[in-house]
């Protein structure tokens, strides 16, 4: 595997994407054969996912990050959060929601809303940024991980995940990552199997 392109300031620099976060994402990506990612907020995660060979489209609200990553050859689109994200056609395997950054604004509702119709799985980094409520209220989305403060969370779209994919997701979370699995996932596996 090639060395990651070093644009980001590092694991503990300006963001909070830590080794444990990357391990979680990496195992989900590998275990579920994720190929395409729609990312909200570029940074170290962008570099790591591209090095894995993933097709990553990043939506960035901070001009310096968007310009630096675009100049380095990454697929980045500068967006104005207040005006909304651009219309994006297609369905991505994973929406990676880590933007806008907590220091920029304390709200990711628009990011989650935009991603809900564009992905099969949704990874939510960070906590308490108004990003869980829409997914929890939607009958189309199920929680894969149990909510705990300061932890990343994974959701799945019920209409885009087969029983086999849900069972594999359960295996990756429970067996490989030893993460607490949400009752939504266990119910949906049982409902699909029955």
MARTI-282099 format. One record per atom (N, C-alpha, C): residue in three letters; x, y, z. Coordinates in steps of 0.2 Angstrom, whole numbers, padded with zeros to 4 digits, always signed. Layout:
<sites>
AlaXYZ ...
</sites>
This chain:
<sites>
Unk+0004-0006+0000 Unk+0000+0000+0000 Unk+0004+0006+0000 Unk+0003+0011-0004 Unk+0006+0017-0004 Unk+0006+0021+0002 Unk+0011+0026+0003 Unk+0011+0030+0009 Unk+0006+0035+0008 Unk+0002+0037+0013 Unk-0003+0042+0012 Unk+0000+0049+0011 Unk-0004+0053+0007 Unk-0002+0059+0005 Unk-0002+0064+0011 Unk+0003+0067+0013 Unk+0003+0070+0020 Unk+0001+0078+0019 Unk-0006+0079+0019 Unk-0009+0085+0019 Unk-0011+0087+0026 Unk-0014+0082+0029 Unk-0017+0083+0036 Unk-0011+0084+0041 Unk-0013+0088+0046 Unk-0008+0089+0051 Unk-0007+0084+0056 Unk-0010+0078+0055 Unk-0009+0072+0059 Unk-0014+0070+0063 Unk-0013+0064+0066 Unk-0018+0061+0070 Unk-0022+0065+0076 Unk-0018+0069+0079 Unk-0020+0073+0084 Unk-0019+0081+0083 Unk-0019+0083+0077 Unk-0018+0090+0075 Unk-0024+0094+0076 Unk-0027+0096+0071 Unk-0033+0101+0071 Unk-0039+0097+0072 Unk-0040+0090+0071 Unk-0046+0087+0071 Unk-0046+0081+0077 Unk-0051+0078+0077 Unk-0052+0073+0082 Unk-0052+0066+0080 Unk-0050+0064+0073 Unk-0050+0058+0071 Unk-0044+0054+0073 Unk-0046+0049+0078 Unk-0040+0046+0081 Unk-0039+0039+0078 Unk-0034+0035+0081 Unk-0033+0028+0078 Unk-0039+0024+0079 Unk-0042+0024+0085 Unk-0048+0020+0086 Unk-0054+0021+0081 Unk-0055+0028+0079 Unk-0060+0029+0074 Unk-0058+0026+0067 Unk-0051+0027+0065 Unk-0049+0024+0059 Unk-0050+0016+0059 Unk-0048+0013+0065 Unk-0049+0006+0065 Unk-0056+0004+0064 Unk-0061+0007+0067 Unk-0068+0006+0066 Unk-0070+0007+0058 Unk-0068+0013+0056 Unk-0070+0014+0048 Unk-0067+0009+0044 Unk-0060+0007+0045 Unk-0057+0003+0041 Unk-0060-0004+0041 Unk-0062-0007+0047 Unk-0065-0013+0047 Unk-0072-0014+0044 Unk-0076-0008+0045 Unk-0082-0008+0041 Unk-0081-0008+0034 Unk-0076-0004+0031 Unk-0075-0003+0024 Unk-0073-0010+0021 Unk-0068-0013+0025 Unk-0066-0020+0023 Unk-0071-0025+0023 Unk-0075-0026+0029 Unk-0079-0031+0030 Unk-0086-0030+0025 Unk-0087-0024+0023 Unk-0093-0023+0019 Unk-0092-0022+0012 Unk-0086-0022+0010 Unk-0083-0021+0003 Unk-0086-0014+0001 Unk-0085-0009+0005 Unk-0086-0002+0003 Unk-0081+0000-0002 Unk-0084+0003-0008 Unk-0080+0005-0013 Unk-0080+0013-0014 Unk-0086+0016-0013 Unk-0088+0023-0014 Unk-0090+0026-0008 Unk-0087+0032-0007 Unk-0088+0036+0000 Unk-0090+0043-0002 Unk-0095+0046+0001 Unk-0097+0053+0000 Unk-0095+0056+0007 Unk-0090+0060+0007 Unk-0088+0062+0014 Unk-0089+0069+0015 Unk-0091+0071+0021 Unk-0093+0078+0023 Unk-0088+0080+0028 Unk-0083+0084+0025 Unk-0077+0087+0029 Unk-0071+0082+0027 Unk-0066+0085+0023 Unk-0060+0082+0021 Unk-0055+0083+0027 Unk-0050+0078+0026 Unk-0045+0078+0031 Unk-0041+0072+0031 Unk-0038+0070+0037 Unk-0034+0064+0037 Unk-0038+0058+0035 Unk-0045+0058+0036 Unk-0049+0052+0034 Unk-0049+0051+0027 Unk-0049+0057+0023 Unk-0049+0057+0016 Unk-0043+0054+0013 Unk-0037+0056+0016 Unk-0031+0053+0014 Unk-0031+0045+0015 Unk-0033+0043+0021 Unk-0033+0036+0023 Unk-0037+0032+0018 Unk-0043+0034+0017 Unk-0048+0031+0013 Unk-0046+0030+0005 Unk-0043+0036+0003 Unk-0040+0036-0004 Unk-0034+0031-0005 Unk-0030+0030+0001 Unk-0024+0026+0001 Unk-0027+0018+0000 Unk-0033+0017+0003 Unk-0036+0011+0003 Unk-0039+0009-0004 Unk-0039+0014-0008 Unk-0041+0013-0015 Unk-0049+0014-0016 Unk-0052+0018-0011 Unk-0059+0020-0011 Unk-0060+0026-0016 Unk-0065+0026-0019 Unk-0067+0032-0023 Unk-0071+0037-0018 Unk-0067+0042-0016 Unk-0070+0047-0011 Unk-0072+0053-0015 Unk-0078+0056-0013 Unk-0080+0062-0015 Unk-0081+0066-0009 Unk-0077+0072-0008 Unk-0078+0076-0002 Unk-0081+0082-0003 Unk-0086+0084+0002 Unk-0089+0090+0002 Unk-0086+0094+0008 Unk-0083+0100+0007 Unk-0080+0103+0012 Unk-0083+0110+0012 Unk-0084+0113+0019 Unk-0086+0119+0020 Unk-0081+0125+0021 Unk-0075+0122+0023 Unk-0069+0127+0024 Unk-0065+0128+0018 Unk-0065+0134+0015 Unk-0061+0135+0009 Unk-0054+0133+0009 Unk-0050+0134+0015 Unk-0043+0132+0015 Unk-0042+0125+0014 Unk-0046+0121+0017 Unk-0046+0114+0016 Unk-0048+0111+0009 Unk-0053+0114+0007 Unk-0056+0112+0000 Unk-0050+0114-0005 Unk-0047+0120-0005 Unk-0042+0122-0010 Unk-0036+0117-0009 Unk-0034+0116-0003 Unk-0028+0112-0002 Unk-0029+0105-0005 Unk-0034+0102-0003 Unk-0035+0095-0005 Unk-0037+0094-0013 Unk-0040+0099-0015 Unk-0042+0099-0022 Unk-0035+0100-0026 Unk-0031+0105-0024 Unk-0024+0106-0027 Unk-0020+0100-0027 Unk-0021+0095-0022 Unk-0017+0089-0021 Unk-0020+0084-0025 Unk-0026+0085-0029 Unk-0028+0080-0033 Unk-0034+0076-0030 Unk-0037+0078-0024 Unk-0042+0074-0022 Unk-0049+0077-0025 Unk-0054+0073-0025 Unk-0061+0075-0027 Unk-0065+0079-0022 Unk-0064+0085-0022 Unk-0067+0089-0016 Unk-0071+0095-0019 Unk-0077+0096-0016 Unk-0081+0102-0018 Unk-0082+0106-0013 Unk-0081+0113-0014 Unk-0082+0118-0009 Unk-0089+0119-0008 Unk-0092+0119-0002 Unk-0099+0120-0001 Unk-0100+0126+0004 Unk-0106+0129+0003 Unk-0108+0134+0008 Unk-0114+0130+0012 Unk-0112+0129+0019 Unk-0117+0125+0023 Unk-0124+0128+0024 Unk-0124+0135+0024 Unk-0130+0139+0025 Unk-0134+0138+0019 Unk-0131+0138+0013 Unk-0135+0138+0007 Unk-0137+0131+0005 Unk-0134+0126+0008 Unk-0135+0119+0007 Unk-0130+0116+0002 Unk-0130+0109+0002 Unk-0125+0105-0002 Unk-0128+0105-0009 Unk-0123+0103-0014 Unk-0125+0103-0021 Unk-0129+0096-0022 Unk-0133+0096-0027 Unk-0137+0090-0029 Unk-0132+0085-0032 Unk-0132+0079-0029 Unk-0127+0074-0031 Unk-0131+0068-0033 Unk-0130+0066-0039 Unk-0133+0060-0042 Unk-0129+0054-0040 Unk-0133+0049-0039 Unk-0129+0042-0037 Unk-0131+0040-0030 Unk-0128+0034-0029 Unk-0129+0031-0022 Unk-0122+0028-0020 Unk-0120+0031-0015 Unk-0113+0029-0012 Unk-0114+0023-0007 Unk-0109+0019-0006 Unk-0109+0014-0002 Unk-0109+0017+0006 Unk-0105+0022+0007 Unk-0104+0025+0013 Unk-0105+0032+0013 Unk-0109+0035+0018 Unk-0108+0043+0019 Unk-0104+0043+0025 Unk-0099+0047+0025 Unk-0094+0048+0030 Unk-0095+0055+0033 Unk-0099+0056+0038 Unk-0101+0063+0041 Unk-0096+0065+0046 Unk-0092+0070+0045 Unk-0087+0073+0049 Unk-0086+0080+0048 Unk-0092+0083+0046 Unk-0091+0090+0044 Unk-0098+0093+0044 Unk-0099+0100+0045 Unk-0093+0104+0047 Unk-0090+0103+0053 Unk-0084+0105+0054 Unk-0081+0104+0061 Unk-0084+0107+0067 Unk-0083+0104+0072 Unk-0087+0107+0078 Unk-0085+0114+0080 Unk-0078+0116+0078 Unk-0076+0123+0080 Unk-0079+0128+0075 Unk-0081+0125+0069 Unk-0085+0129+0064 Unk-0092+0131+0065 Unk-0096+0126+0067 Unk-0103+0126+0069 Unk-0104+0120+0073 Unk-0109+0121+0078 Unk-0111+0115+0082 Unk-0117+0112+0079 Unk-0117+0110+0073 Unk-0123+0107+0070 Unk-0121+0104+0063 Unk-0124+0097+0062 Unk-0123+0094+0056 Unk-0129+0091+0053 Unk-0135+0094+0055 Unk-0141+0092+0052 Unk-0141+0092+0045 Unk-0139+0097+0042 Unk-0139+0098+0034 Unk-0135+0092+0031 Unk-0129+0091+0034 Unk-0125+0085+0031 Unk-0129+0079+0032 Unk-0132+0077+0037 Unk-0135+0071+0038 Unk-0141+0071+0033 Unk-0145+0076+0033 Unk-0151+0076+0028 Unk-0149+0075+0021 Unk-0143+0078+0019 Unk-0141+0077+0012 Unk-0139+0070+0011 Unk-0135+0067+0016 Unk-0133+0060+0015 Unk-0138+0055+0015 Unk-0144+0056+0019 Unk-0149+0051+0020 Unk-0152+0048+0013 Unk-0152+0052+0008 Unk-0154+0049+0001 Unk-0149+0047-0003 Unk-0143+0047-0001 Unk-0137+0046-0005 Unk-0132+0040-0003 Unk-0134+0037+0002 Unk-0129+0031+0004 Unk-0133+0025+0007 Unk-0129+0020+0007 Unk-0132+0014+0010 Unk-0130+0013+0018 Unk-0124+0016+0019 Unk-0122+0016+0026 Unk-0120+0023+0028 Unk-0121+0025+0034 Unk-0119+0032+0036 Unk-0114+0031+0043 Unk-0108+0034+0042 Unk-0104+0034+0048 Unk-0104+0041+0051 Unk-0106+0042+0057 Unk-0106+0048+0060 Unk-0100+0049+0065 Unk-0096+0054+0064 Unk-0090+0055+0069 Unk-0092+0060+0073 Unk-0090+0060+0079 Unk-0091+0065+0085 Unk-0098+0064+0088 Unk-0100+0068+0092 Unk-0106+0067+0096 Unk-0110+0074+0097 Unk-0116+0074+0099 Unk-0119+0080+0101 Unk-0119+0086+0096 Unk-0119+0084+0089 Unk-0119+0089+0084 Unk-0126+0089+0080 Unk-0131+0088+0083 Unk-0138+0087+0080 Unk-0138+0083+0074 Unk-0135+0077+0074 Unk-0134+0072+0069 Unk-0137+0066+0069 Unk-0140+0064+0075 Unk-0143+0058+0076 Unk-0151+0058+0076 Unk-0154+0064+0077 Unk-0161+0064+0078 Unk-0165+0062+0071 Unk-0162+0065+0066 Unk-0166+0063+0059 Unk-0165+0056+0058 Unk-0160+0053+0059 Unk-0159+0046+0057 Unk-0163+0041+0062 Unk-0163+0043+0068 Unk-0167+0039+0073 Unk-0175+0040+0072 Unk-0177+0046+0069 Unk-0184+0047+0068 Unk-0186+0044+0061 Unk-0181+0042+0057 Unk-0183+0039+0050 Unk-0184+0032+0050 Unk-0190+0029+0047 Unk-0191+0022+0047 Unk-0187+0019+0042 Unk-0183+0023+0038 Unk-0179+0020+0032 Unk-0172+0018+0035 Unk-0170+0021+0041 Unk-0163+0020+0043 Unk-0163+0017+0050 Unk-0159+0012+0051 Unk-0158+0009+0057 Unk-0151+0010+0060 Unk-0151+0010+0067 Unk-0144+0011+0070 Unk-0141+0004+0071 Unk-0134+0004+0069 Unk-0130-0002+0069 Unk-0127-0002+0076 Unk-0125+0003+0079 Unk-0121+0004+0085 Unk-0125+0007+0090 Unk-0124+0005+0097 Unk-0127+0008+0102 Unk-0124+0015+0104 Unk-0128+0020+0105 Unk-0126+0027+0106 Unk-0123+0027+0113 Unk-0117+0030+0113 Unk-0113+0032+0119 Unk-0110+0038+0117 Unk-0109+0043+0122 Unk-0106+0049+0121 Unk-0098+0048+0119 Unk-0096+0053+0115 Unk-0089+0053+0112 Unk-0087+0046+0108 Unk-0092+0044+0105 Unk-0091+0038+0101 Unk-0093+0039+0094 Unk-0090+0036+0089 Unk-0093+0036+0082 Unk-0099+0031+0082 Unk-0103+0032+0077 Unk-0109+0028+0076 Unk-0110+0026+0069 Unk-0113+0021+0068 Unk-0115+0018+0061 Unk-0122+0017+0060 Unk-0125+0019+0055 Unk-0132+0018+0053 Unk-0132+0015+0046 Unk-0138+0011+0045 Unk-0139+0008+0038 Unk-0145+0009+0036 Unk-0146+0010+0029 Unk-0152+0011+0026 Unk-0156+0004+0025 Unk-0162+0004+0028 Unk-0165-0003+0027 Unk-0167-0005+0020 Unk-0168+0000+0016 Unk-0170-0002+0009 Unk-0164-0004+0005 Unk-0158-0002+0007 Unk-0152-0004+0003 Unk-0147-0009+0005 Unk-0149-0012+0011 Unk-0145-0017+0014 Unk-0149-0024+0014 Unk-0146-0029+0011 Unk-0149-0036+0011 Unk-0148-0039+0018 Unk-0151-0044+0019 Unk-0151-0048+0025 Unk-0143-0050+0026 Unk-0140-0052+0020 Unk-0133-0055+0021 Unk-0129-0049+0023 Unk-0130-0043+0020 Unk-0126-0037+0022 Unk-0127-0035+0029 Unk-0133-0036+0032 Unk-0134-0034+0039 Unk-0131-0039+0043 Unk-0131-0046+0041 Unk-0128-0051+0045 Unk-0120-0050+0045 Unk-0118-0048+0040 Unk-0111-0046+0039 Unk-0109-0040+0044 Unk-0113-0035+0043 Unk-0112-0029+0048 Unk-0112-0031+0055 Unk-0117-0035+0057 Unk-0117-0038+0064 Unk-0110-0041+0066 Unk-0108-0046+0061 Unk-0102-0049+0063 Unk-0096-0044+0063 Unk-0095-0039+0059 Unk-0090-0035+0059 Unk-0090-0031+0065 Unk-0096-0028+0067 Unk-0096-0024+0074 Unk-0095-0029+0080 Unk-0099-0034+0080 Unk-0099-0038+0087 Unk-0092-0042+0087 Unk-0090-0045+0082 Unk-0085-0050+0083 Unk-0078-0047+0081 Unk-0077-0043+0076 Unk-0071-0040+0075 Unk-0069-0034+0079 Unk-0074-0029+0080 Unk-0073-0023+0083 Unk-0075-0023+0091 Unk-0079-0029+0092 Unk-0082-0029+0099 Unk-0086-0023+0101 Unk-0089-0020+0097 Unk-0093-0014+0098 Unk-0101-0017+0100 Unk-0104-0013+0104 Unk-0111-0015+0106 Unk-0115-0014+0100 Unk-0119-0019+0098 Unk-0123-0018+0092 Unk-0130-0016+0094 Unk-0133-0011+0091 Unk-0140-0009+0092 Unk-0145-0014+0091 Unk-0151-0013+0095 Unk-0156-0018+0094 Unk-0160-0017+0087 Unk-0159-0011+0084 Unk-0162-0011+0077 Unk-0159-0016+0072 Unk-0152-0016+0073 Unk-0149-0021+0068 Unk-0151-0028+0070 Unk-0151-0030+0076 Unk-0153-0037+0078 Unk-0160-0038+0076 Unk-0165-0033+0077 Unk-0172-0034+0075 Unk-0172-0035+0067 Unk-0169-0031+0064 Unk-0169-0031+0056 Unk-0166-0038+0054 Unk-0161-0040+0057 Unk-0158-0047+0055 Unk-0163-0052+0056 Unk-0167-0052+0062 Unk-0172-0057+0063 Unk-0178-0057+0059 Unk-0180-0050+0057 Unk-0186-0049+0053 Unk-0185-0052+0046 Unk-0178-0051+0043 Unk-0177-0053+0037 Unk-0176-0060+0036 Unk-0173-0063+0042 Unk-0172-0070+0041 Unk-0179-0074+0042 Unk-0184-0072+0046 Unk-0190-0075+0047 Unk-0195-0075+0042 
</sites>
